[in-house]
Amino acid sequence: MAVFMLAVAARIATGALPPYVSEVSVGILAGLAIANFGQVHQALAAGIGFAASALLRVGIVLLGARLSLDQVLATGAGSLLIILLGFVVVAAVIILLGRLFGVPPRLALLIGVGTAICGNSAIVATAPIIEAEESDVSFAVATITLFGTAAVILYPLIGLIFGMSDDLYGQWVGMAVNDTSQVTAAAFAYSDDAGDTATIVKLTRNALIGPVLVAIGVIYPLLLAAPGDSGKIEVWKVLRSVPPFVLGFIALAALNSLGAVPPVLGSAAYDVAKFAILMALVGLGLRTSLRRLRSVGLGPLWVGLTAAVALSAMALTLSFVTLGP
C-alpha cells in the first residue's frame, strides 16, 4: 500500500512538472529520498520487495501489448540501419570506458541499453535478466534522466542555431534522446512535423527492445561461463537462459502484430504496465542506499555522458548524410 500511494503521488506531482520530467524519475527519486533521509518500516519490506520484483516483470510483459512489427516497418530501412549502428557505437563506448573507469559490468550494461534503446524502460527490462542490483538500476535511471533532461533543453537550441529541417531534427532527436517523454518534449518544442518524425523513430527504437532483451538473455550467461566450459552451445541451455517474462513480452507483441489484441485492451494493458513499472521503481528507490551509489564514484556519469555524446554525434552525422540539411 505504501508503494501504491507513493506511485500515485508521483504521478500527480509529475502532472505539475515540465513535460520532459517522467513519472518514473519522480517515483524513484521519492523512494530514494525516503529510504536515505527518512525511515522505512521493516513491516513494509515484503510489499516493497514484491513491487520491485514481481510488478516489474508484469509491467514488462504488458508493454508488449503496445508494440508491433508495423511500427518498425513504418519508419523505413534508413532509420532502422542508423539505429542499429547506434547500438554498435554505444556498445563500443560502454565496453572501453566501462573498463577504463572501473564501472561494474552490470551497471555499464544498464547505462548502455538505456542510452541506445529506450531509456528507463530498457533499464528496468534488462535488470532482471542480468541480475543487476537495485542500486545499479537506480544509478542507471538517474544517469539517463540527467542527460535526457539536458538534451530537452539543448537540442532545440542546437537545431535552431544550425537551421535544421524538421525531418533532420526529428530523426536526430528520435535516435539520440533516451526516454520517450524527453523525445516528444524536445521534438515538439521545435515543430509539430519534427515531433511526428521523432515519435516514429523513437517507436522503432522501442520496438527493438524485444529482440535486444532476448539477445542479452542468451549472450550474457555465455560471457559468464567458466574458462573450462566447453564452447559448445546446447539449445536447451540457451532457451533456459531467456527469462519467462521476456518470452511473455515477445509473445504479446507478436499477438498485437497479428491483430489479436483489440486496441482498447492494448491501451488498457499499456496503462497498467506503466503504473506497474512506476510502482516497481518506487520500490527500488525505497530499497536503495545512496552510500552504494557514492562508492561507485563519477565513473558511470562519464561513461553515460560519453555514450550519449557519441550516439548523438553519430545520429546527427548519418541523418545529415541521408536527409541533407
C-alpha positions as CSV (number, residue, x, y, z in Angstrom):
1,M,0.0,0.0,0.0
2,A,2.9,2.4,0.8
3,V,4.4,1.8,-2.7
4,F,1.0,2.3,-4.3
5,M,0.4,5.6,-2.5
6,L,3.9,6.9,-3.4
7,A,3.3,5.9,-7.0
8,V,0.0,7.8,-7.2
9,A,1.7,10.8,-5.5
10,A,4.5,10.7,-8.1
11,R,2.0,10.6,-11.0
12,I,0.1,13.5,-9.6
13,A,3.2,15.5,-8.9
14,T,4.5,14.9,-12.5
15,G,1.4,16.5,-13.9
16,A,2.5,19.8,-12.4
17,L,6.1,19.5,-13.7
18,P,7.6,20.2,-17.2
19,P,6.6,17.6,-19.8
20,Y,10.2,16.2,-20.1
21,V,10.1,15.1,-16.4
22,S,8.9,11.5,-16.4
23,E,6.9,10.0,-13.6
24,V,9.3,7.1,-13.1
25,S,12.1,9.6,-12.4
26,V,9.9,11.4,-9.8
27,G,8.9,8.0,-8.3
28,I,12.4,6.6,-7.9
29,L,13.7,9.9,-6.5
30,A,10.9,10.0,-4.0
31,G,11.8,6.4,-2.9
32,L,15.4,7.3,-2.6
33,A,14.7,10.3,-0.5
34,I,12.6,8.4,1.9
35,A,15.0,5.5,2.2
36,N,18.1,7.6,2.8
37,F,16.8,10.7,4.6
38,G,13.7,9.2,6.4
39,Q,12.9,5.7,7.6
40,V,11.3,2.7,6.0
41,H,9.5,0.5,8.5
42,Q,10.5,-3.2,8.4
43,A,6.9,-4.3,8.1
44,L,6.8,-2.7,4.6
45,A,9.8,-4.8,3.4
46,A,7.8,-7.6,1.9
47,G,5.4,-5.3,-0.1
48,I,8.3,-3.2,-1.3
49,G,10.2,-6.4,-2.4
50,F,7.1,-7.6,-4.3
51,A,6.7,-4.3,-6.1
52,A,10.4,-4.1,-7.1
53,S,10.5,-7.7,-8.4
54,A,7.1,-9.2,-9.4
55,L,5.4,-6.0,-10.5
56,L,8.4,-5.1,-12.6
57,R,8.1,-8.3,-14.6
58,V,4.3,-8.0,-15.0
59,G,4.8,-4.4,-16.3
60,I,7.4,-5.6,-18.9
61,V,5.2,-8.3,-20.2
62,L,2.3,-5.9,-20.6
63,L,4.4,-3.4,-22.5
64,G,4.3,-5.9,-25.4
65,A,0.6,-5.1,-26.0
66,R,1.5,-1.7,-27.4
67,L,4.2,-2.8,-29.8
68,S,4.0,-4.3,-33.3
69,L,6.2,-5.0,-36.3
70,D,4.3,-2.4,-38.2
71,Q,5.9,0.3,-36.1
72,V,9.4,-0.8,-37.3
73,L,8.4,-1.1,-40.9
74,A,6.7,2.3,-40.9
75,T,10.0,4.2,-40.4
76,G,11.8,2.7,-43.3
77,A,15.1,0.8,-43.6
78,G,17.2,4.0,-43.4
79,S,16.3,4.9,-39.9
80,L,16.5,1.3,-38.8
81,L,20.0,1.0,-40.1
82,I,21.1,4.1,-38.3
83,I,19.5,2.9,-35.0
84,L,21.4,-0.4,-35.3
85,L,24.6,1.4,-35.9
86,G,23.8,3.5,-32.8
87,F,23.7,0.2,-30.8
88,V,27.2,-0.6,-32.0
89,V,28.6,2.8,-31.2
90,V,27.2,2.8,-27.6
91,A,28.3,-0.8,-27.0
92,A,31.9,0.1,-28.0
93,V,31.9,3.2,-25.7
94,I,30.5,1.2,-22.8
95,I,33.0,-1.7,-23.2
96,L,36.0,0.6,-23.5
97,L,35.2,3.4,-21.0
98,G,33.5,1.0,-18.6
99,R,36.8,-0.8,-18.1
100,L,38.7,2.5,-18.1
101,F,36.7,4.0,-15.2
102,G,36.2,0.7,-13.4
103,V,32.4,0.8,-13.7
104,P,30.8,-2.6,-12.7
105,P,29.8,-4.5,-15.9
106,R,26.1,-4.8,-15.0
107,L,25.8,-1.0,-14.3
108,A,27.7,-0.2,-17.5
109,L,25.3,-2.5,-19.5
110,L,22.2,-0.9,-18.0
111,I,23.5,2.6,-18.9
112,G,24.3,1.3,-22.4
113,V,20.8,-0.2,-23.1
114,G,19.2,2.9,-21.5
115,T,21.2,5.2,-23.9
116,A,20.9,3.1,-27.0
117,I,17.3,1.8,-26.8
118,C,14.5,3.5,-24.8
119,G,15.8,5.0,-21.6
120,N,14.2,3.9,-18.3
121,S,12.1,1.1,-19.9
122,A,15.1,-0.7,-21.3
123,I,16.9,-0.4,-18.0
124,V,14.2,-1.9,-15.9
125,A,13.6,-4.6,-18.5
126,T,17.3,-5.6,-18.7
127,A,18.0,-5.5,-15.0
128,P,16.3,-8.9,-14.1
129,I,17.9,-10.6,-17.0
130,I,21.5,-9.8,-15.8
131,E,20.5,-10.0,-12.1
132,A,21.6,-6.4,-11.6
133,E,21.5,-4.9,-8.1
134,E,18.7,-2.4,-7.3
135,S,21.3,0.3,-6.7
136,D,22.7,-0.3,-10.2
137,V,19.2,0.2,-11.6
138,S,18.7,3.4,-9.5
139,F,22.1,4.8,-10.7
140,A,21.4,3.9,-14.3
141,V,18.0,5.6,-14.3
142,A,19.4,8.7,-12.6
143,T,22.2,8.9,-15.2
144,I,19.8,8.5,-18.2
145,T,17.4,11.0,-16.7
146,L,20.2,13.6,-16.2
147,F,21.4,13.5,-19.7
148,G,18.0,13.2,-21.2
149,T,16.8,16.3,-19.4
150,A,19.8,18.2,-20.6
151,A,19.0,17.1,-24.2
152,V,15.5,18.5,-23.9
153,I,16.9,22.0,-23.2
154,L,19.9,21.9,-25.5
155,Y,18.7,20.1,-28.7
156,P,16.1,22.7,-29.8
157,L,18.7,25.4,-29.4
158,I,21.2,23.5,-31.5
159,G,18.6,22.8,-34.2
160,L,17.7,26.5,-34.4
161,I,21.3,27.6,-34.5
162,F,22.1,25.3,-37.4
163,G,18.8,25.8,-39.2
164,M,17.9,22.1,-39.3
165,S,15.0,21.0,-41.3
166,D,12.0,19.4,-39.5
167,D,12.8,15.9,-40.8
168,L,16.5,16.1,-40.0
169,Y,15.9,17.4,-36.5
170,G,13.1,14.9,-35.8
171,Q,15.2,12.0,-36.9
172,W,18.2,13.1,-34.9
173,V,16.2,13.6,-31.7
174,G,14.3,10.3,-32.2
175,M,17.6,8.4,-32.4
176,A,19.7,10.3,-29.9
177,V,17.5,11.2,-26.9
178,N,16.7,8.5,-24.4
179,D,13.3,8.4,-22.8
180,T,10.1,8.7,-24.9
181,S,8.8,11.7,-22.8
182,Q,12.0,13.5,-23.4
183,V,12.0,12.8,-27.1
184,T,8.5,14.2,-27.6
185,A,9.3,17.2,-25.4
186,A,12.5,18.1,-27.3
187,A,10.9,17.4,-30.8
188,F,7.6,19.1,-30.5
189,A,9.3,22.1,-29.0
190,Y,10.9,22.5,-32.4
191,S,7.8,21.9,-34.6
192,D,4.9,19.6,-35.0
193,D,6.4,17.9,-38.1
194,A,9.7,17.3,-36.2
195,G,7.6,15.9,-33.4
196,D,5.8,13.4,-35.7
197,T,9.1,12.2,-37.2
198,A,10.9,11.9,-33.9
199,T,8.0,9.9,-32.4
200,I,8.0,7.4,-35.3
201,V,11.8,6.9,-35.0
202,K,11.5,6.5,-31.2
203,L,8.8,3.9,-31.5
204,T,11.2,2.0,-33.8
205,R,13.8,2.0,-31.0
206,N,11.2,0.9,-28.5
207,A,10.1,-1.9,-30.7
208,L,13.6,-3.3,-30.9
209,I,13.7,-3.8,-27.1
210,G,12.3,-7.3,-27.5
211,P,15.0,-8.7,-29.8
212,V,17.6,-6.9,-27.7
213,L,16.3,-8.5,-24.4
214,V,16.4,-11.9,-26.0
215,A,19.9,-11.4,-27.2
216,I,21.1,-10.2,-23.8
217,G,19.4,-13.2,-22.2
218,V,21.3,-15.6,-24.5
219,I,24.7,-13.9,-24.7
220,Y,25.2,-12.6,-21.1
221,P,25.2,-16.0,-19.4
222,L,27.7,-17.2,-22.1
223,L,30.0,-14.4,-21.2
224,L,29.9,-15.5,-17.5
225,A,30.8,-19.1,-18.4
226,A,33.8,-20.6,-16.6
227,P,37.0,-20.7,-18.6
228,G,37.0,-24.5,-18.6
229,D,33.5,-24.8,-20.1
230,S,33.0,-26.3,-23.5
231,G,32.5,-23.8,-26.3
232,K,29.6,-26.0,-27.5
233,I,26.2,-24.2,-27.0
234,E,23.3,-26.5,-26.1
235,V,19.9,-25.4,-27.3
236,W,18.1,-26.1,-24.1
237,K,20.6,-24.0,-22.1
238,V,20.1,-21.1,-24.5
239,L,16.3,-21.3,-24.1
240,R,16.6,-21.6,-20.4
241,S,18.7,-18.5,-20.2
242,V,15.9,-16.3,-21.7
243,P,13.7,-15.3,-18.7
244,P,10.0,-16.2,-19.0
245,F,8.9,-12.6,-18.7
246,V,10.9,-11.7,-21.9
247,L,9.2,-14.5,-23.8
248,G,5.9,-13.2,-22.5
249,F,6.8,-9.7,-23.7
250,I,7.6,-11.1,-27.2
251,A,4.5,-13.3,-27.3
252,L,2.2,-10.4,-26.5
253,A,3.9,-8.1,-29.1
254,A,3.5,-10.9,-31.7
255,L,-0.2,-11.2,-30.9
256,N,-0.5,-7.5,-31.3
257,S,1.2,-7.6,-34.6
258,L,-1.3,-10.2,-35.8
259,G,-4.2,-8.0,-34.7
260,A,-5.2,-10.4,-31.9
261,V,-5.1,-7.7,-29.3
262,P,-8.0,-5.3,-29.5
263,P,-6.9,-1.6,-29.4
264,V,-8.9,-0.9,-26.3
265,L,-7.4,-3.9,-24.5
266,G,-3.9,-3.0,-25.7
267,S,-4.3,0.6,-24.5
268,A,-5.5,-0.7,-21.1
269,A,-2.6,-3.1,-20.8
270,Y,-0.2,-0.4,-21.5
271,D,-1.7,1.9,-18.9
272,V,-1.4,-1.0,-16.3
273,A,2.2,-1.7,-17.5
274,K,3.2,1.9,-16.9
275,F,1.8,2.1,-13.4
276,A,3.3,-1.3,-12.5
277,I,6.7,-0.2,-13.6
278,L,6.2,3.1,-11.7
279,M,5.4,1.1,-8.6
280,A,8.4,-1.1,-9.2
281,L,10.8,1.8,-9.5
282,V,9.4,3.4,-6.3
283,G,10.1,0.1,-4.6
284,L,13.6,0.1,-6.0
285,G,14.2,3.6,-4.7
286,L,12.9,2.5,-1.2
287,R,15.5,-0.3,-1.2
288,T,18.5,1.6,-2.4
289,S,21.2,3.1,-0.3
290,L,23.0,6.2,-1.6
291,R,26.1,5.0,0.2
292,R,26.4,2.3,-2.5
293,L,26.0,5.0,-5.2
294,R,28.6,7.2,-3.7
295,S,31.0,4.3,-3.6
296,V,30.8,3.8,-7.3
297,G,32.2,7.3,-8.0
298,L,31.8,9.5,-11.0
299,G,32.8,6.8,-13.5
300,P,29.3,5.9,-14.5
301,L,28.4,9.5,-15.2
302,W,31.4,9.9,-17.5
303,V,30.5,6.7,-19.3
304,G,26.9,7.8,-19.7
305,L,27.9,11.2,-20.9
306,T,30.4,9.9,-23.4
307,A,27.9,7.3,-24.7
308,A,25.2,9.9,-25.1
309,V,27.5,12.3,-26.9
310,A,28.8,9.6,-29.2
311,L,25.3,8.4,-30.1
312,S,24.2,12.0,-30.7
313,A,27.1,12.8,-33.0
314,M,26.7,9.5,-35.0
315,A,22.9,10.0,-35.3
316,L,23.3,13.6,-36.5
317,T,26.0,12.8,-39.0
318,L,24.1,9.9,-40.6
319,S,20.9,11.8,-40.6
320,F,22.6,14.7,-42.4
321,V,24.0,12.3,-44.9
322,T,20.7,10.6,-45.6
323,L,18.4,13.6,-45.4
324,G,20.6,16.6,-46.0
325,P,20.3,19.9,-44.1
